């Protein structure tokens, strides 16, 4: 380990002591120098001796990350925000994919506790009714941060403002003269779905348009096939619309396929807006207008909050000696941004 530290010091042109302080995120090292050291450390593949550090500090220097679907392009960027942040603080990550399976989620959390991770970031399965697994996690004393609200659970939370995102999208569609705006939701994420439907209704109400339940369609998945199938069922029932706000970009891509298969034009006949701003959204033949969720920033905020909790619990900082039961939990809400592209018929721009 010392050789690697010397190599980093030599490349950056600082002392070994400065390297050690930078890798411990000490405030007495300039931020520019710290970032150069971290960059070189990554390039050299340097990792601290975690076992030795753990014996001294009573830490495992590992953080668990639990997500419901790694195949969904929303999550890799969020995970990247978490992993990059914890790595800079000297932590490794253990990743678990629950596949929207409640049993797998519980097993993943139990496994991470048994591995003695220092903390966990969880994107919970929102449809879970039984809070026992989270109560067990609280009783274990392992700090954790949720990326979505769990009903009646008091914990640290980092989320996007789903209501504001949907409101901005529908308001934009209405400003373009659309009046029959359909909302395509997902029962996989009931909390986020309810928030987005609320924003949808708020925009309609402000425009003096009555809410029409027949314009709401909801699936039990959130992928391309689900979006296409739901839209085909909608059209088959004889219903019409001139715009669709989809729960996710993947569902929106399915909507676009269904619309075009019926011989309708995007955006002149039907405007389409997604949610998430995954990378493929801008690369489509008709680029997708979408509510951009700050995925990387969400992961970064969650990781920083978790590390603060770990520091408090392990006694690294004397500023907060409260037991977990007396902690005042934080709720961090990041605002999404509407990214306007070709699928809604307006010129490209980014706005609130």
C-alpha positions as CSV (number, residue, x, y, z in Angstrom):
1,X,0.0,0.0,0.0
2,X,2.8,2.4,0.9
3,X,4.4,1.9,-2.6
4,X,1.1,2.9,-4.2
5,X,0.9,6.0,-2.0
6,X,4.4,7.0,-3.0
7,X,3.6,6.5,-6.7
8,X,0.5,8.7,-6.4
9,X,2.5,11.3,-4.5
10,X,5.3,11.3,-7.2
11,X,2.9,11.7,-10.1
12,X,0.9,14.5,-8.5
13,X,3.9,16.2,-7.1
14,X,2.9,16.2,-3.4
15,X,4.0,14.5,-0.2
16,X,2.8,11.0,0.8
17,X,1.1,12.7,3.8
18,X,-0.9,14.9,1.5
19,X,-2.0,11.9,-0.4
20,X,-3.2,10.1,2.7
21,X,-5.0,13.3,3.9
22,X,-6.7,13.7,0.5
23,X,-7.9,10.1,0.4
24,X,-9.3,10.5,3.8
25,X,-11.2,13.6,2.5
26,X,-9.5,15.9,5.0
27,X,-10.5,19.6,4.8
28,X,-6.9,20.8,5.0
29,X,-6.2,19.6,1.4
30,X,-7.2,22.0,-1.4
31,X,-10.1,20.6,-3.4
32,X,-8.2,20.9,-6.7
33,X,-5.3,18.9,-5.3
34,X,-7.7,16.4,-3.7
35,X,-9.4,15.7,-7.0
36,X,-6.1,15.3,-8.8
37,X,-5.0,12.8,-6.2
38,X,-8.3,10.8,-6.4
39,X,-8.0,10.8,-10.2
40,X,-4.5,9.4,-10.2
41,X,-5.4,6.9,-7.4
42,X,-8.2,5.6,-9.6
43,X,-6.0,5.3,-12.7
44,X,-3.4,3.3,-10.7
45,X,-6.1,1.1,-9.2
46,X,-5.1,2.0,-5.7
47,X,-7.3,0.7,-2.9
48,X,-6.6,1.0,0.8
49,X,-6.1,-2.1,2.9
50,X,-9.7,-2.4,4.0
51,X,-9.2,-5.3,6.4
52,X,-6.4,-3.4,8.3
53,X,-8.4,-0.2,8.4
54,X,-11.5,-2.1,9.5
55,X,-9.7,-3.6,12.5
56,X,-8.6,-0.1,13.6
57,X,-11.9,1.8,12.9
58,X,-14.5,-1.0,13.4
59,X,-15.7,-0.5,9.8
60,X,-16.0,-2.8,6.8
61,X,-15.7,0.2,4.4
62,X,-18.4,-1.3,2.2
63,X,-21.8,0.1,1.3
64,X,-24.7,-1.9,0.0
65,X,-26.7,-0.6,-3.0
66,X,-30.2,-2.2,-3.5
67,X,-32.1,-1.4,-6.7
68,X,-35.2,-3.1,-8.3
69,X,-34.1,-3.5,-11.9
70,X,-30.6,-3.2,-13.3
71,X,-31.9,-3.6,-16.9
72,X,-33.8,-0.3,-16.6
73,X,-31.4,2.4,-17.9
74,X,-32.5,4.8,-15.2
75,X,-30.6,2.9,-12.5
76,X,-27.0,2.7,-13.8
77,X,-26.6,6.4,-13.7
78,X,-28.0,6.6,-10.2
79,X,-25.7,3.8,-9.1
80,X,-22.8,5.6,-10.7
81,X,-23.5,8.7,-8.6
82,X,-23.5,6.5,-5.5
83,X,-20.4,4.5,-6.3
84,X,-18.3,7.4,-7.4
85,X,-19.1,9.3,-4.2
86,X,-18.4,6.5,-1.8
87,X,-15.3,5.5,-3.7
88,X,-13.8,8.9,-3.1
89,X,-14.5,8.4,0.6
90,X,-12.7,5.0,0.6
91,X,-15.7,2.7,0.5
92,X,-16.5,-0.2,-1.8
93,X,-19.9,-1.1,-3.1
94,X,-21.9,-4.4,-3.0
95,X,-24.7,-4.2,-5.5
96,X,-28.0,-6.2,-5.3
97,X,-30.8,-6.3,-7.9
98,X,-34.2,-7.3,-6.5
99,X,-36.0,-7.6,-9.8
100,X,-39.1,-6.1,-8.2
101,X,-39.3,-9.3,-6.2
102,X,-40.3,-8.7,-2.5
103,X,-38.6,-11.9,-1.3
104,X,-35.4,-11.0,-3.1
105,X,-35.4,-7.5,-1.7
106,X,-35.7,-8.9,1.9
107,X,-33.0,-11.5,1.2
108,X,-30.7,-8.8,-0.2
109,X,-31.1,-6.6,2.9
110,X,-30.5,-9.5,5.3
111,X,-27.4,-10.5,3.3
112,X,-26.0,-7.0,3.4
113,X,-26.6,-6.8,7.2
114,X,-24.8,-10.2,7.7
115,X,-21.9,-8.9,5.6
116,X,-21.6,-6.1,8.1
117,X,-21.8,-3.3,5.6
118,X,-21.4,0.2,7.1
119,X,-24.6,1.4,5.4
120,X,-27.1,0.8,2.6
121,X,-28.7,2.9,-0.1
122,X,-32.1,1.4,-1.1
123,X,-34.4,2.1,-4.1
124,X,-37.3,0.3,-2.4
125,X,-40.0,-1.7,-4.1
126,X,-42.9,0.8,-3.6
127,X,-45.6,-1.8,-3.8
128,X,-44.4,-3.5,-0.5
129,X,-47.1,-3.3,2.2
130,X,-45.1,-5.1,4.9
131,X,-42.5,-2.8,6.5
132,X,-41.0,-5.6,8.6
133,X,-37.8,-5.8,6.6
134,X,-37.2,-2.1,7.0
135,X,-38.0,-2.2,10.7
136,X,-35.5,-5.1,10.9
137,X,-32.9,-2.9,9.2
138,X,-33.6,-0.1,11.6
139,X,-33.2,-2.4,14.6
140,X,-29.9,-3.7,13.2
141,X,-28.4,-0.2,13.6
142,X,-27.1,-0.1,10.0
143,X,-27.7,3.4,8.6
144,X,-29.7,3.5,5.4
145,X,-31.1,6.0,2.9
146,X,-34.2,5.4,0.8
147,X,-34.5,6.6,-2.8
148,X,-38.3,6.4,-2.6
149,X,-40.8,6.8,0.2
150,X,-41.9,3.7,2.2
151,X,-45.3,4.1,3.7
152,X,-45.3,5.1,7.4
153,X,-41.5,4.6,7.6
154,X,-39.4,7.4,9.2
155,X,-36.0,7.4,7.5
156,X,-33.5,9.5,5.5
157,X,-34.9,10.1,2.0
158,X,-33.5,11.4,-1.3
159,X,-36.1,11.7,-4.1
160,X,-37.1,13.7,-7.2
161,X,-40.1,16.0,-7.2
162,X,-42.3,13.8,-9.3
163,X,-45.4,16.1,-9.0
164,X,-43.4,19.1,-10.2
165,X,-42.1,17.1,-13.2
166,X,-45.5,15.9,-14.3
167,X,-47.0,19.4,-13.8
168,X,-44.3,21.0,-16.0
169,X,-44.8,18.4,-18.7
170,X,-48.6,18.7,-18.9
171,X,-48.5,22.5,-18.7
172,X,-46.1,22.5,-21.6
173,X,-48.4,20.2,-23.7
174,X,-51.4,22.4,-22.9
175,X,-49.4,25.5,-24.0
176,X,-49.0,23.8,-27.4
177,X,-52.8,23.5,-27.7
178,X,-53.2,19.9,-26.6
179,X,-56.4,19.2,-24.8
180,X,-56.8,15.5,-24.5
181,X,-53.7,14.6,-22.7
182,X,-53.5,10.9,-21.6
183,X,-51.5,9.8,-18.5
184,X,-49.8,6.4,-18.6
185,X,-48.8,5.3,-15.1
186,X,-47.2,2.2,-13.5
187,X,-48.5,0.2,-10.5
188,X,-44.9,-0.9,-9.9
189,X,-44.2,2.5,-8.4
190,X,-47.5,3.6,-6.6
191,X,-45.9,6.5,-4.7
192,X,-44.3,8.1,-7.7
193,X,-47.3,7.3,-9.8
194,X,-49.6,9.1,-7.4
195,X,-47.3,12.1,-7.3
196,X,-47.1,12.3,-11.1
197,X,-50.9,11.9,-11.4
198,X,-51.3,14.8,-8.9
199,X,-49.1,17.0,-11.0
200,X,-51.0,16.0,-14.1
201,X,-54.3,17.0,-12.5
202,X,-52.9,20.2,-11.1
203,X,-51.9,21.4,-14.6
204,X,-55.3,20.5,-16.0
205,X,-57.1,22.3,-13.2
206,X,-55.1,25.5,-13.7
207,X,-56.0,25.4,-17.4
208,X,-59.7,25.0,-16.6
209,X,-59.9,21.5,-18.0
210,X,-61.9,18.8,-16.2
211,X,-60.1,15.6,-15.1
212,X,-61.2,12.7,-17.3
213,X,-60.6,9.3,-15.7
214,X,-60.8,7.7,-19.2
215,X,-57.6,9.4,-20.2
216,X,-55.7,7.5,-17.5
217,X,-54.1,4.1,-18.3
218,X,-51.9,2.1,-16.0
219,X,-49.7,-1.0,-16.4
220,X,-47.9,-3.3,-14.0
221,X,-44.6,-2.9,-15.8
222,X,-42.6,0.2,-17.0
223,X,-40.9,-1.0,-20.1
224,X,-41.3,-0.6,-23.9
225,X,-43.6,-3.6,-24.4
226,X,-45.8,-2.4,-21.5
227,X,-46.1,1.1,-23.1
228,X,-46.9,-0.3,-26.5
229,X,-49.5,-2.8,-25.2
230,X,-51.3,-0.2,-23.0
231,X,-51.5,2.2,-25.9
232,X,-52.8,-0.4,-28.3
233,X,-55.5,-1.4,-25.7
234,X,-56.3,2.3,-25.3
235,X,-56.8,2.8,-29.0
236,X,-58.7,-0.5,-29.4
237,X,-61.3,0.7,-26.8
238,X,-62.2,3.6,-29.1
239,X,-60.6,6.3,-26.9
240,X,-58.5,9.1,-28.5
241,X,-55.9,11.6,-27.3
242,X,-53.7,14.3,-28.7
243,X,-50.9,13.8,-26.2
244,X,-49.5,11.2,-23.8
245,X,-47.4,11.7,-20.7
246,X,-45.7,8.3,-19.9
247,X,-44.4,7.2,-16.5
248,X,-41.0,6.4,-18.0
249,X,-39.1,7.0,-21.2
250,X,-39.2,3.2,-21.9
251,X,-43.0,3.3,-21.8
252,X,-43.0,6.4,-24.0
253,X,-41.0,4.6,-26.6
254,X,-43.6,1.9,-26.6
255,X,-46.3,4.5,-27.0
256,X,-44.5,6.0,-30.0
257,X,-44.4,2.5,-31.6
258,X,-48.2,2.0,-31.1
259,X,-49.1,5.5,-32.3
260,X,-47.1,5.0,-35.5
261,X,-48.5,1.5,-36.1
262,X,-51.9,3.0,-36.2
263,X,-50.8,5.3,-39.0
264,X,-50.8,8.4,-36.8
265,X,-48.1,11.0,-36.8
266,X,-45.8,12.1,-34.0
267,X,-46.1,14.9,-33.0
268,X,-48.8,16.4,-35.2
269,X,-51.5,13.8,-34.3
270,X,-50.2,12.7,-30.9
271,X,-47.4,14.4,-28.8
272,X,-45.4,12.1,-26.5
273,X,-43.5,13.0,-23.3
274,X,-41.6,10.6,-21.2
275,X,-40.0,10.6,-17.8
276,X,-36.3,10.0,-16.7
277,X,-34.3,11.3,-19.7
278,X,-32.4,8.0,-20.4
279,X,-29.6,8.3,-23.0
280,X,-31.6,6.7,-25.8
281,X,-34.3,9.3,-25.5
282,X,-32.3,11.9,-27.5
283,X,-31.1,9.4,-30.1
284,X,-34.5,8.3,-31.4
285,X,-35.6,9.1,-35.0
286,X,-38.0,11.5,-33.3
287,X,-36.2,12.6,-30.2
288,X,-38.2,12.2,-27.1
289,X,-39.4,15.1,-25.0
290,X,-38.9,14.0,-21.4
291,X,-38.9,15.1,-17.7
292,X,-35.2,14.8,-16.9
293,X,-34.6,13.2,-13.4
294,X,-31.2,14.2,-12.0
295,X,-30.2,10.5,-11.6
296,X,-26.5,11.0,-10.9
297,X,-27.1,13.8,-8.5
298,X,-29.7,11.7,-6.6
299,X,-27.1,9.0,-6.2
300,X,-24.5,11.5,-5.1
301,X,-26.8,13.1,-2.5
302,X,-27.9,9.7,-1.2
303,X,-24.3,8.6,-0.8
304,X,-23.2,11.8,0.9
305,X,-26.1,11.6,3.3
306,X,-25.3,7.9,4.1
307,X,-21.7,8.6,4.8
308,X,-22.6,11.4,7.2
309,X,-24.8,8.9,9.0
310,X,-22.0,6.4,9.1
311,X,-19.6,9.0,10.4
312,X,-22.0,9.9,13.2
313,X,-22.7,6.3,14.1
314,X,-19.0,5.3,14.2
315,X,-18.0,8.3,16.2
316,X,-15.7,9.9,13.6
317,X,-17.3,13.2,14.2
318,X,-18.1,14.6,17.6
319,X,-20.8,17.0,16.3
320,X,-23.6,14.5,16.6
321,X,-23.5,11.8,19.3
322,X,-27.2,10.9,19.0
323,X,-28.3,7.3,18.9
324,X,-30.1,6.2,15.7
325,X,-33.4,6.4,17.5
326,X,-32.9,10.2,18.2
327,X,-31.7,11.2,14.7
328,X,-33.7,13.8,12.9
329,X,-34.0,12.3,9.5
330,X,-33.5,14.3,6.3
331,X,-35.6,14.5,3.2
332,X,-33.8,15.8,0.2
333,X,-35.9,16.6,-2.9
334,X,-34.3,17.4,-6.2
335,X,-36.3,19.2,-8.9
336,X,-36.5,17.6,-12.4
337,X,-36.2,19.6,-15.6
338,X,-38.4,19.4,-18.7
339,X,-36.2,18.7,-21.8
340,X,-38.2,19.6,-24.9
341,X,-37.4,17.7,-28.1
342,X,-39.2,16.7,-31.3
343,X,-41.8,14.3,-30.0
344,X,-44.1,17.2,-28.7
345,X,-43.7,19.4,-31.7
346,X,-41.9,22.3,-30.1
347,X,-38.4,23.5,-30.8
348,X,-35.7,21.9,-28.6
349,X,-35.0,23.6,-25.3
350,X,-34.4,22.9,-21.6
351,X,-36.6,24.5,-18.9
352,X,-38.4,24.0,-15.7
